[in-house]
Every structure is written in C-alpha cells, then in structure tokens.
Amino acid sequence: MENEKKFISLLSDYGFKVAFADESNTLFLRRALQALIKSEIPIKKVQFLRNEFVGITENSRGGVFDLVCEDEEQRTFIVEMQLGYYKHFIQRAKFYAFQRFNTLVEKGKYQFDNLTPIYCIGFLAKGIYPKSKEYYHFGRLMNQKGEELDQQITHIIVEINKFEKKENDIQSDLDKLIYIMKNLEHIKGVDQLPKFLTEDWIEQAMNKLDKSQMTPDQRMHFEMMLAKNATIIEMLKEDEREKVAKEAAKEAAKETAAKMARETAKEMKINGEPIEKIIKYTKLSKDEIENL
C-alpha cells in the first residue's frame, strides 16, 4: 500500500523534480551527471536553462525537456524520464539534441566553430532494446568500423528495468544511481539501507524524498502531482481505447467492402461479363476473380 512506503520513487514526476531539478542544491544532480558520462573530474556547478523550446518555423514542432542544464565547461545536459514503453524514444532524443545543437550554431554565417558538447540522457523505466542485455548505452557518431567520427553529441540511454545488480556487486556511482532509481520506493526503513546510500549526495536526495520529512506544502504538491498523473494516465488509456475502436471499425469496413466486391464479382462472372470489366468495377485482382 502507498502509505507503507517511506520514500517517494525517483521515477515519479515529483521525485525526479525534487532530486534532480533542485536549483537551491545541485549536489545530487552534479554527481549523477558525472556518473552518467563516466568522468573522473567532478562537475563543479550547473546552471539550469529554459526547458521549453519553440519550433524554428510557424508550423514546426516545439517541445519541453524534463531538465536541461549547462555546467562550468558549457557542456549541455538534456535529461528525459520515460516511464512507459515508447519505442521511438531515441528519435525524440535526437530531435531534442538537434534542437539544442541549432541554438549553439552561430546564425547568419552558420559558424560551427567552438561548439560545446551536448549529452542527451534518457532514463527508461521499461527497455527499448530487447536484443541487448546492457542497461547502460553510451553512443556517438561512428563509422562502419566503429571508429568515432564526432564527439559533439552523445546519447546516453539507461534501461532501468534491466538493472539486476545486488548490493555487494555495486561499486560505481553510476550503479549506485541506478540502484536507488529502481529500488528507493521499496525501502521501508533505515535498517534496510545499503551502506553506500549514506554517501552525502545520495543521502541528500533521500532526505528530499522521505515522506516523513515533507512539509504540508510539499505533501500537498506531491498529492496534486499524483492526481494529475492519474488523470493523464486515464486520458492516455481512453485515447488508446478509442484508437483500438477506430482501428477495429476501419478493419470491419474494409472487410465489408471486400465481401461486397467478391459478391459483385461472382454475379458479374455468372452474367458472363469480361474479366477486365470485373477488375475495373470491383478492384479485385485477376487471380482473386478466377478463384471465386
């Protein structure tokens, strides 16, 4: 039951926002980003950027990033969370990365000098690469021999459902991050905490996600987001039901039209009409008509 859970899931909208997007204290975000790009050099500071962008032309598409920020090296980090299965996630990630790329290019003369790196990071609760056993994917533009051609845009995909490491196997900050993202809401007490969860950056995030430490305003905000998400989920389900119903109706109409065409073709054959005429009026193929 929900009231038995001590911590709010990092995979929830509220959990993601308070842990990753807290502008007043960015320690958890900075350590998480450092782990995700597998850098030995700490990220000293991050500046949050506007997470909404508009299309280049009147009819082109805009969008909203879950989180976008820039560090002291002017590297851009676009972070997206996807809870449901979405097979086109990587296409959306490329779209977001290219939108950011376009803002970095100096307009007018289209100057491509001194472009800073872009990391497009996706946390997926459900995997999209069934043929791969890897839970962490790090990719850049490669040639046919796997040689790197460009370092400017990097895609990082984390398939959280594939992560199966146990506490004793976890060493890196990346594995610590994925572990708490997958398991935090199932931890019911301090006595269940693995030792690595007492590190300052993780402990900070856990304090923000501890329901017992929420203020009344935070509790209300959390409950409102739960209600909003439940409404969105129900709307998506209704849209899916309508889509299925429309597809079923379309298939039924096609089958009815095909049946009527076959019956018409049969009658025309009985009346001795030439096959070319039957094809013209029924749109059936010659083989279909001959097999009636």
LINKAPE-V766930 format. One record per residue. N is the residue number from 0. PHI is phi in whole degrees, -180 to 180 (NA if undefined). NEAR is the number of other ideal C-beta (glycine too) atoms within 12 Angstrom. D_FIRST is the distance of its C-alpha to the first C-alpha in Angstrom with 1 decimal. Layout:
N:PHI:NEAR:D_FIRST
N:PHI:NEAR:D_FIRST
This chain:
0:NA:5:0.0
1:-60:15:3.8
2:-74:8:5.6
3:-86:12:5.6
4:-86:22:7.3
5:-81:25:10.9
6:-113:39:12.5
7:-82:38:12.7
8:-64:35:13.7
9:-69:38:17.5
10:-87:34:17.4
11:-82:31:16.2
12:-59:29:19.1
13:-66:33:18.4
14:-61:37:18.0
15:-62:33:21.1
16:-67:28:23.1
17:-74:35:22.6
18:-87:40:23.1
19:-90:44:25.8
20:-111:31:27.5
21:-85:27:28.0
22:-70:18:31.8
23:-77:12:32.1
24:-153:21:31.2
25:-104:31:31.5
26:-56:28:31.4
27:-62:37:28.2
28:-60:37:29.5
29:-64:33:32.9
30:-69:32:31.8
31:-65:40:29.5
32:-64:41:32.4
33:-60:30:34.8
34:-67:34:32.7
35:-66:37:32.3
36:-93:34:36.1
37:55:18:36.8
38:-103:26:39.2
39:-83:10:40.6
40:-95:14:41.6
41:-61:20:39.1
42:-88:31:38.4
43:-81:17:39.8
44:-156:20:38.6
45:-134:34:37.1
46:-116:21:37.9
47:-75:25:35.5
48:-109:26:37.3
49:-60:19:36.9
50:-94:25:34.1
51:-115:15:35.6
52:-134:24:38.8
53:-109:16:41.1
54:-66:14:43.1
55:-70:15:46.6
56:-115:9:48.2
57:-60:8:47.6
58:-100:8:46.1
59:-85:14:44.3
60:-87:16:40.5
61:-104:18:38.7
62:178:23:35.2
63:-134:17:32.6
64:-79:32:31.6
65:-65:29:28.1
66:-158:37:30.1
67:-141:35:33.8
68:-148:34:35.7
69:-136:27:39.0
70:-96:29:39.8
71:-68:17:43.1
72:-92:21:44.6
73:65:19:43.9
74:-80:36:41.7
75:-95:36:39.2
76:-121:43:35.6
77:-105:43:33.7
78:-117:37:30.0
79:-126:35:27.9
80:-114:33:24.2
81:-130:30:23.6
82:-86:27:20.1
83:-93:20:21.4
84:-70:16:24.3
85:-144:21:27.6
86:-65:15:30.7
87:-98:13:32.9
88:-58:31:31.1
89:-65:25:34.1
90:-67:16:36.4
91:-65:27:34.5
92:-63:37:34.5
93:-64:24:38.3
94:-60:26:38.7
95:-65:37:37.0
96:-63:37:39.1
97:-70:25:42.3
98:-62:33:41.6
99:-66:33:41.5
100:-56:24:44.5
101:-63:23:46.5
102:-75:23:45.9
103:-83:26:47.3
104:-72:21:50.5
105:-69:13:53.3
106:-74:11:54.3
107:93:6:57.9
108:-97:8:59.3
109:52:11:56.1
110:-81:11:56.2
111:-108:15:53.9
112:-79:11:55.0
113:58:11:52.6
114:-72:22:49.4
115:-88:24:46.4
116:-65:29:43.7
117:-122:39:40.6
118:-111:41:37.3
119:-104:42:35.0
120:-111:42:31.6
121:-123:42:28.8
122:-97:42:25.3
123:-114:35:24.1
124:-68:30:20.6
125:-122:25:22.4
126:-71:29:25.9
127:-123:29:29.1
128:-120:23:31.6
129:-65:13:31.0
130:-85:9:34.4
131:-110:14:33.7
132:-89:13:31.8
133:-71:18:31.8
134:-102:30:28.7
135:-123:31:31.0
136:-121:27:33.8
137:-126:24:36.6
138:-137:27:39.3
139:-133:23:42.5
140:-67:17:45.6
141:-123:15:47.4
142:-94:10:50.6
143:-67:7:51.2
144:-104:7:51.5
145:80:10:48.3
146:-84:10:50.3
147:-71:15:48.6
148:-101:14:50.4
149:-156:17:48.5
150:-109:18:46.1
151:-71:26:45.6
152:-119:32:42.3
153:-121:34:39.7
154:-105:33:36.5
155:-122:38:33.6
156:-119:34:30.8
157:-115:41:27.7
158:-95:31:25.8
159:-64:32:22.6
160:-66:23:21.4
161:-85:24:24.7
162:-76:28:24.2
163:-125:18:23.9
164:-66:23:25.6
165:-92:13:24.5
166:-53:19:24.8
167:-70:11:28.4
168:-94:15:29.5
169:-92:26:28.6
170:-124:15:31.6
171:-82:20:32.0
172:-63:28:30.4
173:-62:28:29.5
174:-66:30:27.5
175:-64:35:25.8
176:-63:42:24.9
177:-67:34:23.5
178:-59:35:21.6
179:-73:42:19.6
180:-66:41:19.2
181:-85:30:17.6
182:-115:31:15.7
183:-56:37:15.0
184:-68:25:11.4
185:-94:20:10.8
186:-84:28:13.0
187:-100:19:11.6
188:-159:13:15.1
189:-63:16:18.8
190:-67:9:19.8
191:-95:15:18.1
192:-76:24:20.0
193:-62:25:22.8
194:-60:15:26.1
195:-69:24:26.7
196:-77:29:23.7
197:-94:16:25.9
198:-65:23:28.5
199:-57:16:29.2
200:-68:31:28.3
201:-76:36:24.8
202:-62:26:24.2
203:-60:28:25.2
204:-65:37:22.6
205:-64:36:19.8
206:-62:27:21.0
207:-71:34:20.7
208:-102:37:17.1
209:-81:30:16.0
210:-61:29:14.1
211:-69:19:15.9
212:-102:19:19.2
213:-76:22:18.8
214:-76:14:21.4
215:-56:10:21.0
216:-66:10:22.6
217:-65:24:20.4
218:-62:18:17.2
219:-64:14:18.9
220:-61:20:20.0
221:-62:31:16.5
222:-65:20:15.2
223:-66:16:18.4
224:-68:23:18.0
225:-61:21:14.6
226:-64:16:16.4
227:-63:17:19.4
228:-65:23:17.8
229:-63:17:16.2
230:-66:14:19.8
231:-62:17:21.4
232:-61:17:19.4
233:-66:14:20.3
234:-63:14:23.8
235:-65:17:24.0
236:-63:15:23.0
237:-65:14:25.6
238:-61:14:28.1
239:-67:15:27.5
240:-62:14:28.0
241:-65:14:31.1
242:-63:14:32.4
243:-63:14:32.0
244:-64:14:33.8
245:-65:14:36.5
246:-65:14:37.0
247:-64:14:37.3
248:-64:14:39.8
249:-64:14:41.7
250:-65:14:42.0
251:-65:14:43.0
252:-65:14:45.7
253:-64:14:47.0
254:-67:14:47.2
255:-64:14:49.1
256:-64:17:51.5
257:-66:19:52.1
258:-65:17:52.8
259:-64:18:55.2
260:-64:25:57.0
261:-66:23:57.5
262:-66:18:58.9
263:-64:25:61.2
264:-63:31:62.4
265:-59:21:63.2
266:-64:18:65.3
267:-67:24:67.1
268:-64:24:67.9
269:-61:12:69.3
270:-82:13:71.4
271:78:10:72.8
272:-70:19:71.3
273:-65:14:71.7
274:-63:21:68.5
275:-62:13:68.7
276:-69:17:68.5
277:-63:29:65.5
278:-61:22:63.7
279:-62:17:64.5
280:-87:20:63.1
281:-107:28:60.1
282:65:17:59.0
283:-82:29:58.7
284:-80:17:60.0
285:-60:17:63.3
286:-64:11:61.5
287:-63:19:59.1
288:-68:27:62.1
289:-68:14:64.2
290:-87:12:61.4
291:-72:22:61.0
